[in-house]
Each structure stands twice: as C-alpha cells, then as structure tokens.
Amino acid sequence: MGGFFEFLRTSFWHVAPILLTAAFATAIILERTKSLFGTYPMKNQHGFFDKIRDLVMGGKLGEAIALCDRFPSKPVAQVVKQALLRAHQPENLIEHGVELAVGEATQKIQKRTSFLATIANVATLLGLFGTIAGLIQSFDAVGHADPQQKSALLAAGISQAMNATMLGLGVAIPCMLAFSFLINASNRMIGDLDHSSVKVMDLLKQRYYASEMEALNPLVNPTTGTAADDDDEDSSTTSKEGKGGKGATVVPIRRGA
C-alpha cells in the first residue's frame, strides 16, 4: 500500500484526472441516492390516492389539488395535480397534460445517472493512458541507463503503469455498480409513475360518468330504466310514515301540465 501512495505522490499529473472523475462520480452517486430513495418516493402512496379518490368523487377538486401541493417534491403528486387541473377539459387534453407531466418527471428522475457510465469508461481509459505513459517512460529510461540499473528502472516503470491501471479500474468498477443500482431504482420509480397516471385518469373517468348518471337520473324511470313521458303519470312515489311509525301512505306524483 505504501508503494501505491508513493505512486500517487510521484505521478500526480497522471492520476489527477482519474481522481477528478472519482470526485464527480461520488457527488453524483450521493445526490442521486438521496433523491431516488429520500426525496422522490411517497411513503404512503396508497393513503394519498385514497384521499384523492374521496375528494374527487365528492366533487372537491380544489381540496384535491391543495393536497397535491403539500408534496411539491414528489413526482407522483405533481402528475396527479396536472391531471386534476385539466379535469374540466376533454379527455384527450387531460391525457396530453398527464403525458407531459410524466415526461418532465421522468427527466427529473433520470437526470445525471447516465453520467456514471460515462465516468466509468473515461476512468478506465485514463488508467490505460497512465499505463501507456508509464511504460513509455520506463523503456525510455532503460534505454539510457547503465546495465546494472536497467532491471530496477524497468520494474519501477511497470509498477507505475500497473498502479495507473488499478486506479482507473478502482474508480470505474464502483461507478458501474452504482449506475446499475440507480438505474434499477429509476426504472421502478418511472413504472410506478406510469401506473399512477393510469390510476388518476381512471379516477377522472369515473367521476365524469358518475356526474353524467346523476344528471340523467331525474329523466330515467327508476323502475323500468326508460325515459318517462311528460303526459303520463310519473312512476316515482313518495312515502310518508305515519305518526306512530307504522305503515306508509303512498302518494303518486303527477307532473304538472
């Protein structure tokens, strides 16, 4: 290990780019881990959707939107909010708005993660570059050295070259592991986001058709399921309980002429 630290000291300009990529990778890994496992996920998503369902089916869209505003950093809540803001528009416009919101959230979830794969490749190439540079330097030194010193100089040059390769791979391997881990978490979150968009669209459709049925209900005969004629007797009746609570008087209601 002491030889490796000596390599870092004596070959600083060879290892500085690799150390710089390692610093960038560390910052990205920490930021993405915090976002994907702390900031973006909603802890009680089922409870959130239950509240949204109750508010939407109760016609309280304003309260539902206010509930979404309580979670400004949660992509699921923001997608639901955009759908609710367009609840009064035609279905195709609501779908377009939801698609736009899902696209923006997807970009937010995936941002900077792909840099880790690039950093891993660059660190490997920088390590290879340091290896080639160390071999060139060692062979050049061997060519101008005394025969007694050639073996020592050659061994030192090869050691420097191998240390450069090891350092590059030491940065690249953790980057690739973190990349795979974070991409998997991002894909799960995006799938959950797509599922949430389908759920909120289904909820708005249920609300729409429930409103349609409520609007049509007074015109529909509850017994036969057919529209009643204005000139005929209405089949609906009212029941009034007697004062003693026993029996009921059925009074037919006739529409006014």
C-alpha positions in Angstrom: 0.0 0.0 0.0 2.9 2.3 0.7 4.0 1.9 -2.9 0.6 3.0 -4.2 0.7 6.2 -2.1 4.2 6.8 -3.4 2.8 6.4 -6.9 0.1 9.0 -6.2 2.8 11.4 -5.0 5.3 10.9 -7.8 2.8 10.6 -10.6 0.3 13.2 -9.6 -0.3 14.6 -13.1 -1.1 11.1 -14.3 -3.6 10.3 -11.5 -5.1 13.8 -11.1 -7.7 13.3 -13.9 -8.7 9.9 -12.5 -9.2 11.4 -9.0 -11.2 14.3 -10.5 -13.6 11.8 -12.2 -13.8 9.9 -8.9 -14.9 13.2 -7.2 -17.6 13.9 -9.8 -18.8 10.3 -9.6 -19.0 10.5 -5.8 -21.1 13.7 -5.9 -23.5 12.2 -8.4 -23.9 9.0 -6.5 -24.7 10.8 -3.3 -27.1 13.2 -4.9 -29.0 10.6 -6.9 -29.2 8.2 -3.9 -30.7 10.9 -1.7 -33.2 11.9 -4.4 -34.3 8.4 -5.5 -34.5 7.0 -2.0 -35.4 10.0 0.1 -36.8 13.0 -1.8 -38.9 11.5 -4.6 -40.7 8.4 -3.1 -44.0 8.9 -1.4 -44.1 6.9 1.8 -47.9 6.3 2.0 -48.9 6.4 -1.7 -52.0 4.2 -1.2 -53.3 6.5 1.5 -52.6 9.5 -0.7 -54.7 8.0 -3.6 -57.5 7.1 -1.2 -57.7 10.7 -0.1 -57.6 11.9 -3.7 -60.3 9.4 -4.6 -62.6 10.6 -1.8 -62.1 14.3 -2.7 -62.5 13.8 -6.4 -65.6 11.6 -6.2 -67.0 14.2 -3.7 -66.5 17.0 -6.2 -63.8 18.7 -4.1 -61.2 19.2 -6.8 -59.8 22.3 -5.1 -59.1 20.4 -2.0 -57.5 17.5 -4.0 -55.2 20.0 -5.8 -54.3 21.5 -2.4 -53.4 18.1 -1.2 -51.1 17.6 -4.1 -49.5 21.0 -3.4 -48.4 19.6 0.0 -45.9 17.3 -1.8 -44.1 19.6 -4.3 -41.0 17.3 -4.4 -43.0 14.1 -5.1 -43.4 13.3 -8.9 -46.5 11.2 -8.3 -48.3 14.1 -6.6 -47.3 16.5 -9.3 -48.6 14.2 -12.1 -51.9 13.8 -10.2 -52.1 17.6 -9.8 -51.7 18.2 -13.5 -54.5 15.8 -14.3 -56.8 17.5 -11.7 -56.0 20.9 -13.1 -57.3 19.7 -16.5 -60.3 17.8 -15.1 -62.8 20.2 -16.8 -61.2 19.7 -20.2 -61.9 17.0 -22.8 -60.3 13.6 -22.2 -57.7 13.8 -24.9 -56.4 17.1 -23.4 -56.2 15.6 -20.0 -54.2 12.7 -21.4 -51.8 15.1 -23.1 -51.3 17.0 -19.9 -50.6 13.8 -18.0 -48.1 12.7 -20.6 -46.3 16.0 -20.4 -46.2 15.8 -16.6 -44.9 12.2 -16.7 -42.2 13.2 -19.3 -41.0 16.0 -17.1 -41.0 13.8 -14.0 -39.1 11.1 -15.9 -36.4 13.5 -16.9 -36.1 14.7 -13.4 -35.8 11.1 -12.1 -33.2 10.0 -14.7 -31.0 13.2 -14.8 -27.3 12.8 -14.2 -27.5 9.0 -13.6 -26.2 8.2 -17.1 -23.1 10.3 -16.4 -21.8 7.4 -14.1 -21.5 5.1 -17.1 -19.5 7.7 -19.0 -17.3 8.4 -16.0 -16.6 4.7 -15.6 -15.5 4.5 -19.2 -13.4 7.6 -19.0 -11.7 6.5 -15.8 -10.8 3.2 -17.4 -9.3 5.0 -20.4 -7.4 7.4 -18.2 -5.9 4.4 -16.3 -4.9 2.9 -19.7 -3.4 6.2 -20.7 -1.4 6.3 -17.5 -0.2 2.7 -18.1 1.0 3.5 -21.6 2.7 6.7 -20.4 4.4 4.8 -17.6 5.7 2.1 -19.9 7.0 4.7 -22.4 8.8 6.5 -19.6 10.3 3.3 -18.2 11.5 2.0 -21.5 13.0 5.4 -22.3 14.8 5.4 -19.0 16.1 1.8 -19.5 17.5 2.8 -22.9 19.7 5.4 -21.4 20.6 3.7 -18.1 23.5 1.7 -17.0 23.2 -2.1 -17.4 23.1 -2.5 -13.6 20.2 -0.1 -13.2 18.1 -1.3 -16.2 16.2 -4.0 -14.3 15.4 -1.7 -11.4 14.2 1.1 -13.7 12.1 -1.3 -15.7 10.5 -2.8 -12.6 9.7 0.7 -11.3 8.2 1.8 -14.6 6.0 -1.4 -14.9 4.9 -0.9 -11.3 3.8 2.7 -12.1 2.0 1.5 -15.2 0.1 -1.2 -13.3 -0.8 1.3 -10.5 -2.4 3.6 -13.1 -4.5 0.7 -14.4 -5.5 -0.3 -10.9 -6.5 3.3 -10.0 -8.6 3.6 -13.2 -10.4 0.3 -12.5 -10.8 1.3 -8.9 -12.9 4.2 -10.0 -14.7 2.5 -12.9 -16.0 -0.6 -11.1 -17.8 1.3 -8.3 -19.3 3.7 -10.9 -20.7 0.8 -12.9 -22.2 -0.8 -9.8 -23.7 2.4 -8.7 -25.0 3.1 -12.2 -26.8 -0.3 -12.3 -28.2 0.2 -8.9 -29.5 3.7 -9.5 -30.9 2.9 -13.0 -32.9 0.0 -11.5 -34.3 2.3 -8.8 -35.1 4.9 -11.5 -36.9 2.4 -13.7 -39.0 1.2 -10.8 -40.0 4.7 -9.9 -40.9 5.5 -13.6 -43.0 2.4 -13.7 -44.8 3.5 -10.6 -45.3 6.9 -12.1 -46.9 5.5 -15.2 -49.2 3.4 -13.0 -50.2 6.4 -11.0 -51.0 8.3 -14.2 -53.3 5.5 -15.3 -55.0 5.5 -11.9 -55.7 9.2 -11.9 -57.1 9.0 -15.4 -59.4 6.2 -14.4 -60.5 8.2 -11.4 -61.4 11.2 -13.5 -63.3 9.0 -15.9 -65.3 7.5 -13.0 -66.1 11.0 -11.8 -67.2 12.1 -15.3 -69.6 9.1 -15.8 -70.9 9.4 -12.2 -71.8 13.0 -13.0 -73.4 12.0 -16.2 -75.6 9.5 -14.5 -76.6 11.9 -11.8 -77.6 14.4 -14.5 -79.6 11.8 -16.4 -81.2 10.2 -13.3 -84.2 12.5 -13.0 -85.2 11.8 -16.6 -85.0 8.0 -16.2 -87.7 5.8 -14.7 -86.1 4.0 -11.8 -88.4 1.0 -12.2 -88.2 0.4 -16.0 -85.0 2.2 -16.8 -86.7 4.1 -19.6 -87.4 7.8 -20.1 -90.8 8.9 -18.7 -93.4 10.8 -20.9 -94.4 14.2 -19.9 -98.1 13.4 -20.4 -98.1 10.1 -18.4 -98.2 9.6 -14.7 -94.7 9.6 -13.1 -93.9 6.2 -11.7 -91.9 7.7 -8.8 -93.7 7.8 -5.5 -93.2 9.4 -2.1 -93.7 7.5 1.1 -94.6 9.3 4.3 -94.5 7.5 7.6 -97.4 7.8 10.0 -97.2 9.4 13.3 -97.0 6.1 15.1 -94.1 5.0 12.8 -96.2 2.0 11.4 -97.2 1.8 7.8 -96.8 4.3 5.0 -99.0 6.3 2.7 -98.0 6.1 -1.0 -98.9 9.2 -2.9 -98.4 9.1 -6.7 -96.8 12.3 -8.0 -98.2 13.6 -11.3 -96.2 16.1 -13.4 -97.8 19.4 -13.9 -99.4 20.2 -17.2 
